Amino acid sequence: MMYNVPSRTGVDMAPETVLRLAAVPNVAALKEAAWTPERLREVLSRSPAGFAIYSGDDATCWDFWRRAPKASFRSRPTSLRD
């Protein structure tokens, strides 16, 4: 799983980088905390089948969930969605 949380790592992974790494067989998911609707749409539309994207930002996880992911990795206890 890739981890894109610039507030903690100091680096923001561009969608192009995420998509290149998503093509690597051992990379199955992305924890995304620097998303925008456009960025999420781009990665979702161009990523390989079965690639998962998870919210990594407490403040925007509800809006993120409405758009795509199955779960949220949060600094508080993890919440799962059916």
PyMOL Python script that loads the backbone (N, CA, C, O; Angstrom):
from pymol import cmd

cmd.read_pdbstr("""\
ATOM      1  N   MET A   1       0.840  -1.176   0.000  1.00  0.00           N
ATOM      2  CA  MET A   1       0.000   0.000   0.000  1.00  0.00           C
ATOM      3  C   MET A   1       0.886   1.240   0.000  1.00  0.00           C
ATOM      4  O   MET A   1       1.799   1.383   0.813  1.00  0.00           O
ATOM      5  N   MET A   2       0.582   2.131  -0.943  1.00  0.00           N
ATOM      6  CA  MET A   2       1.258   3.427  -0.959  1.00  0.00           C
ATOM      7  C   MET A   2       0.610   4.326   0.086  1.00  0.00           C
ATOM      8  O   MET A   2      -0.553   4.139   0.441  1.00  0.00           O
ATOM      9  N   TYR A   3       1.355   5.283   0.564  1.00  0.00           N
ATOM     10  CA  TYR A   3       0.925   6.163   1.647  1.00  0.00           C
ATOM     11  C   TYR A   3       1.171   7.592   1.194  1.00  0.00           C
ATOM     12  O   TYR A   3       2.318   8.039   1.162  1.00  0.00           O
ATOM     13  N   ASN A   4       0.107   8.322   0.839  1.00  0.00           N
ATOM     14  CA  ASN A   4       0.260   9.711   0.418  1.00  0.00           C
ATOM     15  C   ASN A   4      -0.370  10.623   1.457  1.00  0.00           C
ATOM     16  O   ASN A   4      -1.541  10.991   1.359  1.00  0.00           O
ATOM     17  N   VAL A   5       0.417  10.974   2.437  1.00  0.00           N
ATOM     18  CA  VAL A   5      -0.030  11.856   3.511  1.00  0.00           C
ATOM     19  C   VAL A   5       1.038  12.938   3.686  1.00  0.00           C
ATOM     20  O   VAL A   5       1.876  12.853   4.583  1.00  0.00           O
ATOM     21  N   PRO A   6       1.001  13.953   2.823  1.00  0.00           N
ATOM     22  CA  PRO A   6       2.043  14.979   2.824  1.00  0.00           C
ATOM     23  C   PRO A   6       2.229  15.681   4.164  1.00  0.00           C
ATOM     24  O   PRO A   6       3.343  16.089   4.491  1.00  0.00           O
ATOM     25  N   SER A   7       1.174  15.828   4.938  1.00  0.00           N
ATOM     26  CA  SER A   7       1.320  16.508   6.227  1.00  0.00           C
ATOM     27  C   SER A   7       2.210  15.731   7.186  1.00  0.00           C
ATOM     28  O   SER A   7       2.736  16.299   8.142  1.00  0.00           O
ATOM     29  N   ARG A   8       2.382  14.444   6.940  1.00  0.00           N
ATOM     30  CA  ARG A   8       3.231  13.623   7.804  1.00  0.00           C
ATOM     31  C   ARG A   8       4.550  13.242   7.154  1.00  0.00           C
ATOM     32  O   ARG A   8       5.544  13.003   7.841  1.00  0.00           O
ATOM     33  N   THR A   9       4.557  13.187   5.818  1.00  0.00           N
ATOM     34  CA  THR A   9       5.772  12.745   5.132  1.00  0.00           C
ATOM     35  C   THR A   9       6.562  13.882   4.493  1.00  0.00           C
ATOM     36  O   THR A   9       7.751  13.733   4.212  1.00  0.00           O
ATOM     37  N   GLY A  10       5.899  15.030   4.260  1.00  0.00           N
ATOM     38  CA  GLY A  10       6.556  16.156   3.616  1.00  0.00           C
ATOM     39  C   GLY A  10       6.638  16.043   2.109  1.00  0.00           C
ATOM     40  O   GLY A  10       7.243  16.895   1.458  1.00  0.00           O
ATOM     41  N   VAL A  11       6.039  15.004   1.540  1.00  0.00           N
ATOM     42  CA  VAL A  11       6.066  14.783   0.093  1.00  0.00           C
ATOM     43  C   VAL A  11       4.653  14.447  -0.373  1.00  0.00           C
ATOM     44  O   VAL A  11       3.956  13.653   0.259  1.00  0.00           O
ATOM     45  N   ASP A  12       4.234  15.058  -1.490  1.00  0.00           N
ATOM     46  CA  ASP A  12       2.933  14.763  -2.080  1.00  0.00           C
ATOM     47  C   ASP A  12       3.152  13.959  -3.354  1.00  0.00           C
ATOM     48  O   ASP A  12       3.806  14.432  -4.284  1.00  0.00           O
ATOM     49  N   MET A  13       2.611  12.752  -3.401  1.00  0.00           N
ATOM     50  CA  MET A  13       2.749  11.911  -4.591  1.00  0.00           C
ATOM     51  C   MET A  13       1.760  12.375  -5.647  1.00  0.00           C
ATOM     52  O   MET A  13       0.551  12.349  -5.418  1.00  0.00           O
ATOM     53  N   ALA A  14       2.254  12.794  -6.790  1.00  0.00           N
ATOM     54  CA  ALA A  14       1.403  13.232  -7.892  1.00  0.00           C
ATOM     55  C   ALA A  14       0.612  12.048  -8.439  1.00  0.00           C
ATOM     56  O   ALA A  14       1.062  10.906  -8.342  1.00  0.00           O
ATOM     57  N   PRO A  15      -0.565  12.308  -9.014  1.00  0.00           N
ATOM     58  CA  PRO A  15      -1.344  11.212  -9.603  1.00  0.00           C
ATOM     59  C   PRO A  15      -0.545  10.392 -10.614  1.00  0.00           C
ATOM     60  O   PRO A  15      -0.716   9.176 -10.691  1.00  0.00           O
ATOM     61  N   GLU A  16       0.318  11.037 -11.385  1.00  0.00           N
ATOM     62  CA  GLU A  16       1.129  10.308 -12.363  1.00  0.00           C
ATOM     63  C   GLU A  16       2.040   9.287 -11.673  1.00  0.00           C
ATOM     64  O   GLU A  16       2.217   8.175 -12.171  1.00  0.00           O
ATOM     65  N   THR A  17       2.605   9.660 -10.549  1.00  0.00           N
ATOM     66  CA  THR A  17       3.463   8.745  -9.787  1.00  0.00           C
ATOM     67  C   THR A  17       2.645   7.599  -9.219  1.00  0.00           C
ATOM     68  O   THR A  17       3.049   6.438  -9.296  1.00  0.00           O
ATOM     69  N   VAL A  18       1.500   7.927  -8.651  1.00  0.00           N
ATOM     70  CA  VAL A  18       0.610   6.899  -8.098  1.00  0.00           C
ATOM     71  C   VAL A  18       0.239   5.891  -9.183  1.00  0.00           C
ATOM     72  O   VAL A  18       0.287   4.682  -8.951  1.00  0.00           O
ATOM     73  N   LEU A  19      -0.128   6.380 -10.357  1.00  0.00           N
ATOM     74  CA  LEU A  19      -0.545   5.489 -11.438  1.00  0.00           C
ATOM     75  C   LEU A  19       0.603   4.623 -11.945  1.00  0.00           C
ATOM     76  O   LEU A  19       0.391   3.457 -12.280  1.00  0.00           O
ATOM     77  N   ARG A  20       1.797   5.164 -12.005  1.00  0.00           N
ATOM     78  CA  ARG A  20       2.950   4.343 -12.418  1.00  0.00           C
ATOM     79  C   ARG A  20       3.209   3.233 -11.404  1.00  0.00           C
ATOM     80  O   ARG A  20       3.466   2.089 -11.782  1.00  0.00           O
ATOM     81  N   LEU A  21       3.143   3.569 -10.130  1.00  0.00           N
ATOM     82  CA  LEU A  21       3.371   2.560  -9.088  1.00  0.00           C
ATOM     83  C   LEU A  21       2.210   1.576  -8.983  1.00  0.00           C
ATOM     84  O   LEU A  21       2.416   0.416  -8.628  1.00  0.00           O
ATOM     85  N   ALA A  22       0.998   2.023  -9.287  1.00  0.00           N
ATOM     86  CA  ALA A  22      -0.169   1.131  -9.234  1.00  0.00           C
ATOM     87  C   ALA A  22      -0.047  -0.010 -10.239  1.00  0.00           C
ATOM     88  O   ALA A  22      -0.672  -1.057 -10.070  1.00  0.00           O
ATOM     89  N   ALA A  23       0.743   0.184 -11.268  1.00  0.00           N
ATOM     90  CA  ALA A  23       0.949  -0.867 -12.267  1.00  0.00           C
ATOM     91  C   ALA A  23       1.893  -1.963 -11.789  1.00  0.00           C
ATOM     92  O   ALA A  23       1.974  -3.019 -12.417  1.00  0.00           O
ATOM     93  N   VAL A  24       2.605  -1.736 -10.694  1.00  0.00           N
ATOM     94  CA  VAL A  24       3.503  -2.745 -10.127  1.00  0.00           C
ATOM     95  C   VAL A  24       2.645  -3.813  -9.444  1.00  0.00           C
ATOM     96  O   VAL A  24       1.799  -3.470  -8.617  1.00  0.00           O
ATOM     97  N   PRO A  25       2.836  -5.093  -9.763  1.00  0.00           N
ATOM     98  CA  PRO A  25       1.969  -6.143  -9.238  1.00  0.00           C
ATOM     99  C   PRO A  25       1.833  -6.188  -7.710  1.00  0.00           C
ATOM    100  O   PRO A  25       0.764  -6.526  -7.201  1.00  0.00           O
ATOM    101  N   ASN A  26       2.884  -5.857  -6.982  1.00  0.00           N
ATOM    102  CA  ASN A  26       2.810  -5.935  -5.521  1.00  0.00           C
ATOM    103  C   ASN A  26       2.183  -4.712  -4.874  1.00  0.00           C
ATOM    104  O   ASN A  26       2.022  -4.683  -3.654  1.00  0.00           O
ATOM    105  N   VAL A  27       1.828  -3.713  -5.648  1.00  0.00           N
ATOM    106  CA  VAL A  27       1.201  -2.501  -5.113  1.00  0.00           C
ATOM    107  C   VAL A  27      -0.296  -2.624  -5.342  1.00  0.00           C
ATOM    108  O   VAL A  27      -0.755  -2.615  -6.484  1.00  0.00           O
ATOM    109  N   ALA A  28      -1.063  -2.740  -4.255  1.00  0.00           N
ATOM    110  CA  ALA A  28      -2.492  -3.030  -4.370  1.00  0.00           C
ATOM    111  C   ALA A  28      -3.402  -1.887  -3.954  1.00  0.00           C
ATOM    112  O   ALA A  28      -4.601  -1.923  -4.229  1.00  0.00           O
ATOM    113  N   ALA A  29      -2.848  -0.860  -3.288  1.00  0.00           N
ATOM    114  CA  ALA A  29      -3.736   0.169  -2.747  1.00  0.00           C
ATOM    115  C   ALA A  29      -2.990   1.473  -2.487  1.00  0.00           C
ATOM    116  O   ALA A  29      -1.761   1.534  -2.514  1.00  0.00           O
ATOM    117  N   LEU A  30      -3.778   2.503  -2.235  1.00  0.00           N
ATOM    118  CA  LEU A  30      -3.270   3.823  -1.899  1.00  0.00           C
ATOM    119  C   LEU A  30      -4.039   4.361  -0.712  1.00  0.00           C
ATOM    120  O   LEU A  30      -5.270   4.334  -0.708  1.00  0.00           O
ATOM    121  N   LYS A  31      -3.335   4.847   0.294  1.00  0.00           N
ATOM    122  CA  LYS A  31      -3.940   5.627   1.375  1.00  0.00           C
ATOM    123  C   LYS A  31      -3.716   7.085   0.998  1.00  0.00           C
ATOM    124  O   LYS A  31      -2.581   7.560   0.981  1.00  0.00           O
ATOM    125  N   GLU A  32      -4.794   7.789   0.697  1.00  0.00           N
ATOM    126  CA  GLU A  32      -4.720   9.141   0.144  1.00  0.00           C
ATOM    127  C   GLU A  32      -5.279  10.169   1.114  1.00  0.00           C
ATOM    128  O   GLU A  32      -6.449  10.109   1.495  1.00  0.00           O
ATOM    129  N   ALA A  33      -4.434  11.111   1.509  1.00  0.00           N
ATOM    130  CA  ALA A  33      -4.868  12.170   2.422  1.00  0.00           C
ATOM    131  C   ALA A  33      -4.744  13.547   1.797  1.00  0.00           C
ATOM    132  O   ALA A  33      -4.986  14.548   2.472  1.00  0.00           O
ATOM    133  N   ALA A  34      -4.377  13.625   0.532  1.00  0.00           N
ATOM    134  CA  ALA A  34      -4.210  14.918  -0.139  1.00  0.00           C
ATOM    135  C   ALA A  34      -5.092  14.975  -1.373  1.00  0.00           C
ATOM    136  O   ALA A  34      -4.683  15.494  -2.412  1.00  0.00           O
ATOM    137  N   TRP A  35      -6.279  14.454  -1.262  1.00  0.00           N
ATOM    138  CA  TRP A  35      -7.110  14.312  -2.441  1.00  0.00           C
ATOM    139  C   TRP A  35      -7.955  15.549  -2.726  1.00  0.00           C
ATOM    140  O   TRP A  35      -8.246  16.364  -1.851  1.00  0.00           O
ATOM    141  N   THR A  36      -8.325  15.641  -3.983  1.00  0.00           N
ATOM    142  CA  THR A  36      -9.342  16.569  -4.469  1.00  0.00           C
ATOM    143  C   THR A  36     -10.269  15.726  -5.332  1.00  0.00           C
ATOM    144  O   THR A  36      -9.873  14.641  -5.756  1.00  0.00           O
ATOM    145  N   PRO A  37     -11.483  16.181  -5.609  1.00  0.00           N
ATOM    146  CA  PRO A  37     -12.359  15.384  -6.481  1.00  0.00           C
ATOM    147  C   PRO A  37     -11.715  15.066  -7.831  1.00  0.00           C
ATOM    148  O   PRO A  37     -11.871  13.961  -8.352  1.00  0.00           O
ATOM    149  N   GLU A  38     -10.996  16.030  -8.392  1.00  0.00           N
ATOM    150  CA  GLU A  38     -10.354  15.807  -9.689  1.00  0.00           C
ATOM    151  C   GLU A  38      -9.251  14.755  -9.597  1.00  0.00           C
ATOM    152  O   GLU A  38      -9.137  13.875 -10.449  1.00  0.00           O
ATOM    153  N   ARG A  39      -8.453  14.867  -8.554  1.00  0.00           N
ATOM    154  CA  ARG A  39      -7.353  13.915  -8.352  1.00  0.00           C
ATOM    155  C   ARG A  39      -7.907  12.503  -8.143  1.00  0.00           C
ATOM    156  O   ARG A  39      -7.401  11.548  -8.732  1.00  0.00           O
ATOM    157  N   LEU A  40      -8.922  12.369  -7.326  1.00  0.00           N
ATOM    158  CA  LEU A  40      -9.526  11.064  -7.078  1.00  0.00           C
ATOM    159  C   LEU A  40     -10.100  10.493  -8.365  1.00  0.00           C
ATOM    160  O   LEU A  40      -9.891   9.317  -8.664  1.00  0.00           O
ATOM    161  N   ARG A  41     -10.811  11.298  -9.123  1.00  0.00           N
ATOM    162  CA  ARG A  41     -11.403  10.845 -10.386  1.00  0.00           C
ATOM    163  C   ARG A  41     -10.315  10.361 -11.347  1.00  0.00           C
ATOM    164  O   ARG A  41     -10.475   9.324 -11.991  1.00  0.00           O
ATOM    165  N   GLU A  42      -9.213  11.103 -11.447  1.00  0.00           N
ATOM    166  CA  GLU A  42      -8.124  10.705 -12.346  1.00  0.00           C
ATOM    167  C   GLU A  42      -7.527   9.360 -11.952  1.00  0.00           C
ATOM    168  O   GLU A  42      -7.349   8.482 -12.797  1.00  0.00           O
ATOM    169  N   VAL A  43      -7.220   9.201 -10.674  1.00  0.00           N
ATOM    170  CA  VAL A  43      -6.601   7.946 -10.226  1.00  0.00           C
ATOM    171  C   VAL A  43      -7.586   6.786 -10.357  1.00  0.00           C
ATOM    172  O   VAL A  43      -7.201   5.703 -10.796  1.00  0.00           O
ATOM    173  N   LEU A  44      -8.844   6.991  -9.987  1.00  0.00           N
ATOM    174  CA  LEU A  44      -9.834   5.921 -10.109  1.00  0.00           C
ATOM    175  C   LEU A  44     -10.040   5.496 -11.560  1.00  0.00           C
ATOM    176  O   LEU A  44     -10.146   4.304 -11.847  1.00  0.00           O
ATOM    177  N   SER A  45     -10.097   6.447 -12.461  1.00  0.00           N
ATOM    178  CA  SER A  45     -10.382   6.130 -13.863  1.00  0.00           C
ATOM    179  C   SER A  45      -9.205   5.487 -14.585  1.00  0.00           C
ATOM    180  O   SER A  45      -9.398   4.799 -15.588  1.00  0.00           O
ATOM    181  N   ARG A  46      -7.984   5.701 -14.089  1.00  0.00           N
ATOM    182  CA  ARG A  46      -6.799   5.206 -14.797  1.00  0.00           C
ATOM    183  C   ARG A  46      -6.055   4.094 -14.063  1.00  0.00           C
ATOM    184  O   ARG A  46      -5.083   3.558 -14.596  1.00  0.00           O
ATOM    185  N   SER A  47      -6.482   3.737 -12.867  1.00  0.00           N
ATOM    186  CA  SER A  47      -5.762   2.700 -12.115  1.00  0.00           C
ATOM    187  C   SER A  47      -6.203   1.302 -12.566  1.00  0.00           C
ATOM    188  O   SER A  47      -7.289   1.141 -13.124  1.00  0.00           O
ATOM    189  N   PRO A  48      -5.364   0.299 -12.325  1.00  0.00           N
ATOM    190  CA  PRO A  48      -5.697  -1.068 -12.734  1.00  0.00           C
ATOM    191  C   PRO A  48      -6.915  -1.611 -11.978  1.00  0.00           C
ATOM    192  O   PRO A  48      -7.228  -1.162 -10.875  1.00  0.00           O
ATOM    193  N   ALA A  49      -7.579  -2.566 -12.582  1.00  0.00           N
ATOM    194  CA  ALA A  49      -8.709  -3.230 -11.929  1.00  0.00           C
ATOM    195  C   ALA A  49      -8.249  -3.821 -10.598  1.00  0.00           C
ATOM    196  O   ALA A  49      -7.176  -4.417 -10.510  1.00  0.00           O
ATOM    197  N   GLY A  50      -9.050  -3.653  -9.597  1.00  0.00           N
ATOM    198  CA  GLY A  50      -8.735  -4.199  -8.280  1.00  0.00           C
ATOM    199  C   GLY A  50      -7.893  -3.301  -7.402  1.00  0.00           C
ATOM    200  O   GLY A  50      -7.701  -3.600  -6.223  1.00  0.00           O
ATOM    201  N   PHE A  51      -7.380  -2.198  -7.952  1.00  0.00           N
ATOM    202  CA  PHE A  51      -6.584  -1.270  -7.155  1.00  0.00           C
ATOM    203  C   PHE A  51      -7.520  -0.515  -6.219  1.00  0.00           C
ATOM    204  O   PHE A  51      -8.532   0.028  -6.661  1.00  0.00           O
ATOM    205  N   ALA A  52      -7.192  -0.476  -4.937  1.00  0.00           N
ATOM    206  CA  ALA A  52      -8.056   0.160  -3.939  1.00  0.00           C
ATOM    207  C   ALA A  52      -7.485   1.503  -3.501  1.00  0.00           C
ATOM    208  O   ALA A  52      -6.271   1.691  -3.423  1.00  0.00           O
ATOM    209  N   ILE A  53      -8.394   2.429  -3.218  1.00  0.00           N
ATOM    210  CA  ILE A  53      -7.994   3.739  -2.706  1.00  0.00           C
ATOM    211  C   ILE A  53      -8.734   3.959  -1.399  1.00  0.00           C
ATOM    212  O   ILE A  53      -9.955   3.820  -1.333  1.00  0.00           O
ATOM    213  N   TYR A  54      -7.990   4.301  -0.368  1.00  0.00           N
ATOM    214  CA  TYR A  54      -8.535   4.504   0.964  1.00  0.00           C
ATOM    215  C   TYR A  54      -8.321   5.934   1.421  1.00  0.00           C
ATOM    216  O   TYR A  54      -7.301   6.550   1.112  1.00  0.00           O
ATOM    217  N   SER A  55      -9.274   6.451   2.146  1.00  0.00           N
ATOM    218  CA  SER A  55      -9.135   7.794   2.708  1.00  0.00           C
ATOM    219  C   SER A  55      -8.153   7.755   3.860  1.00  0.00           C
ATOM    220  O   SER A  55      -8.172   6.839   4.682  1.00  0.00           O
ATOM    221  N   GLY A  56      -7.299   8.754   3.909  1.00  0.00           N
ATOM    222  CA  GLY A  56      -6.346   8.856   5.006  1.00  0.00           C
ATOM    223  C   GLY A  56      -6.457  10.182   5.730  1.00  0.00           C
ATOM    224  O   GLY A  56      -5.531  10.598   6.426  1.00  0.00           O
ATOM    225  N   ASP A  57      -7.610  10.856   5.563  1.00  0.00           N
ATOM    226  CA  ASP A  57      -7.788  12.177   6.150  1.00  0.00           C
ATOM    227  C   ASP A  57      -9.108  12.227   6.909  1.00  0.00           C
ATOM    228  O   ASP A  57     -10.177  12.122   6.309  1.00  0.00           O
ATOM    229  N   ASP A  58      -9.035  12.389   8.225  1.00  0.00           N
ATOM    230  CA  ASP A  58     -10.235  12.412   9.057  1.00  0.00           C
ATOM    231  C   ASP A  58     -11.226  13.493   8.628  1.00  0.00           C
ATOM    232  O   ASP A  58     -12.433  13.254   8.598  1.00  0.00           O
ATOM    233  N   ALA A  59     -10.727  14.664   8.301  1.00  0.00           N
ATOM    234  CA  ALA A  59     -11.592  15.810   8.029  1.00  0.00           C
ATOM    235  C   ALA A  59     -12.434  15.641   6.769  1.00  0.00           C
ATOM    236  O   ALA A  59     -13.518  16.216   6.671  1.00  0.00           O
ATOM    237  N   THR A  60     -11.954  14.867   5.810  1.00  0.00           N
ATOM    238  CA  THR A  60     -12.682  14.749   4.542  1.00  0.00           C
ATOM    239  C   THR A  60     -13.129  13.320   4.227  1.00  0.00           C
ATOM    240  O   THR A  60     -13.571  13.048   3.111  1.00  0.00           O
ATOM    241  N   CYS A  61     -13.023  12.414   5.183  1.00  0.00           N
ATOM    242  CA  CYS A  61     -13.297  11.002   4.873  1.00  0.00           C
ATOM    243  C   CYS A  61     -14.739  10.756   4.433  1.00  0.00           C
ATOM    244  O   CYS A  61     -14.969   9.907   3.572  1.00  0.00           O
ATOM    245  N   TRP A  62     -15.709  11.465   4.990  1.00  0.00           N
ATOM    246  CA  TRP A  62     -17.106  11.215   4.605  1.00  0.00           C
ATOM    247  C   TRP A  62     -17.343  11.577   3.151  1.00  0.00           C
ATOM    248  O   TRP A  62     -17.989  10.820   2.426  1.00  0.00           O
ATOM    249  N   ASP A  63     -16.835  12.718   2.712  1.00  0.00           N
ATOM    250  CA  ASP A  63     -16.983  13.103   1.312  1.00  0.00           C
ATOM    251  C   ASP A  63     -16.225  12.138   0.411  1.00  0.00           C
ATOM    252  O   ASP A  63     -16.702  11.789  -0.669  1.00  0.00           O
ATOM    253  N   PHE A  64     -15.047  11.707   0.851  1.00  0.00           N
ATOM    254  CA  PHE A  64     -14.242  10.741   0.099  1.00  0.00           C
ATOM    255  C   PHE A  64     -15.008   9.431  -0.068  1.00  0.00           C
ATOM    256  O   PHE A  64     -15.044   8.870  -1.163  1.00  0.00           O
ATOM    257  N   TRP A  65     -15.620   8.942   1.012  1.00  0.00           N
ATOM    258  CA  TRP A  65     -16.377   7.681   0.965  1.00  0.00           C
ATOM    259  C   TRP A  65     -17.494   7.745  -0.060  1.00  0.00           C
ATOM    260  O   TRP A  65     -17.756   6.768  -0.761  1.00  0.00           O
ATOM    261  N   ARG A  66     -18.148   8.884  -0.149  1.00  0.00           N
ATOM    262  CA  ARG A  66     -19.252   9.000  -1.107  1.00  0.00           C
ATOM    263  C   ARG A  66     -18.768   8.843  -2.541  1.00  0.00           C
ATOM    264  O   ARG A  66     -19.557   8.496  -3.420  1.00  0.00           O
ATOM    265  N   ARG A  67     -17.528   9.083  -2.786  1.00  0.00           N
ATOM    266  CA  ARG A  67     -16.990   9.059  -4.141  1.00  0.00           C
ATOM    267  C   ARG A  67     -16.369   7.724  -4.539  1.00  0.00           C
ATOM    268  O   ARG A  67     -16.287   7.432  -5.732  1.00  0.00           O
ATOM    269  N   ALA A  68     -15.925   6.892  -3.575  1.00  0.00           N
ATOM    270  CA  ALA A  68     -15.288   5.665  -4.037  1.00  0.00           C
ATOM    271  C   ALA A  68     -14.883   4.624  -3.016  1.00  0.00           C
ATOM    272  O   ALA A  68     -15.295   3.473  -3.158  1.00  0.00           O
ATOM    273  N   PRO A  69     -14.112   4.943  -2.009  1.00  0.00           N
ATOM    274  CA  PRO A  69     -13.391   3.870  -1.316  1.00  0.00           C
ATOM    275  C   PRO A  69     -14.254   2.973  -0.448  1.00  0.00           C
ATOM    276  O   PRO A  69     -15.432   3.237  -0.205  1.00  0.00           O
ATOM    277  N   LYS A  70     -13.633   1.923   0.000  1.00  0.00           N
ATOM    278  CA  LYS A  70     -14.289   0.921   0.820  1.00  0.00           C
ATOM    279  C   LYS A  70     -14.006   1.111   2.290  1.00  0.00           C
ATOM    280  O   LYS A  70     -14.751   0.604   3.129  1.00  0.00           O
ATOM    281  N   ALA A  71     -12.964   1.819   2.623  1.00  0.00           N
ATOM    282  CA  ALA A  71     -12.579   1.966   4.028  1.00  0.00           C
ATOM    283  C   ALA A  71     -11.791   3.239   4.227  1.00  0.00           C
ATOM    284  O   ALA A  71     -11.422   3.934   3.281  1.00  0.00           O
ATOM    285  N   SER A  72     -11.550   3.516   5.487  1.00  0.00           N
ATOM    286  CA  SER A  72     -10.782   4.698   5.854  1.00  0.00           C
ATOM    287  C   SER A  72      -9.732   4.293   6.872  1.00  0.00           C
ATOM    288  O   SER A  72     -10.037   3.610   7.850  1.00  0.00           O
ATOM    289  N   PHE A  73      -8.502   4.712   6.643  1.00  0.00           N
ATOM    290  CA  PHE A  73      -7.453   4.551   7.641  1.00  0.00           C
ATOM    291  C   PHE A  73      -7.308   5.897   8.316  1.00  0.00           C
ATOM    292  O   PHE A  73      -6.946   6.886   7.679  1.00  0.00           O
ATOM    293  N   ARG A  74      -7.586   5.933   9.584  1.00  0.00           N
ATOM    294  CA  ARG A  74      -7.625   7.208  10.278  1.00  0.00           C
ATOM    295  C   ARG A  74      -6.694   7.195  11.466  1.00  0.00           C
ATOM    296  O   ARG A  74      -6.213   6.144  11.890  1.00  0.00           O
ATOM    297  N   SER A  75      -6.444   8.383  12.000  1.00  0.00           N
ATOM    298  CA  SER A  75      -5.612   8.454  13.188  1.00  0.00           C
ATOM    299  C   SER A  75      -6.414   8.003  14.402  1.00  0.00           C
ATOM    300  O   SER A  75      -5.850   7.670  15.445  1.00  0.00           O
ATOM    301  N   ARG A  76      -7.708   7.996  14.258  1.00  0.00           N
ATOM    302  CA  ARG A  76      -8.597   7.423  15.279  1.00  0.00           C
ATOM    303  C   ARG A  76      -8.908   5.989  14.847  1.00  0.00           C
ATOM    304  O   ARG A  76      -8.388   5.552  13.820  1.00  0.00           O
ATOM    305  N   PRO A  77      -9.722   5.243  15.575  1.00  0.00           N
ATOM    306  CA  PRO A  77     -10.012   3.860  15.158  1.00  0.00           C
ATOM    307  C   PRO A  77     -10.531   3.813  13.712  1.00  0.00           C
ATOM    308  O   PRO A  77     -11.281   4.687  13.280  1.00  0.00           O
ATOM    309  N   THR A  78     -10.123   2.798  12.993  1.00  0.00           N
ATOM    310  CA  THR A  78     -10.518   2.636  11.591  1.00  0.00           C
ATOM    311  C   THR A  78     -12.006   2.343  11.479  1.00  0.00           C
ATOM    312  O   THR A  78     -12.569   1.573  12.257  1.00  0.00           O
ATOM    313  N   SER A  79     -12.626   2.975  10.493  1.00  0.00           N
ATOM    314  CA  SER A  79     -14.030   2.756  10.192  1.00  0.00           C
ATOM    315  C   SER A  79     -14.138   2.006   8.898  1.00  0.00           C
ATOM    316  O   SER A  79     -13.449   2.335   7.932  1.00  0.00           O
ATOM    317  N   LEU A  80     -14.985   1.007   8.853  1.00  0.00           N
ATOM    318  CA  LEU A  80     -15.179   0.222   7.628  1.00  0.00           C
ATOM    319  C   LEU A  80     -16.554   0.493   7.052  1.00  0.00           C
ATOM    320  O   LEU A  80     -17.497   0.812   7.777  1.00  0.00           O
ATOM    321  N   ARG A  81     -16.652   0.364   5.765  1.00  0.00           N
ATOM    322  CA  ARG A  81     -17.915   0.553   5.061  1.00  0.00           C
ATOM    323  C   ARG A  81     -18.227  -0.721   4.299  1.00  0.00           C
ATOM    324  O   ARG A  81     -17.317  -1.354   3.763  1.00  0.00           O
ATOM    325  N   ASP A  82     -19.487  -1.109   4.240  1.00  0.00           N
ATOM    326  CA  ASP A  82     -19.895  -2.297   3.479  1.00  0.00           C
ATOM    327  C   ASP A  82     -19.684  -2.107   2.006  1.00  0.00           C
ATOM    328  O   ASP A  82     -19.974  -3.008   1.219  1.00  0.00           O
TER     329      ASP A  82
END
""", "prot")
cmd.dss("prot")
cmd.show_as("cartoon", "prot")
cmd.util.cbc("prot")
cmd.orient("prot")
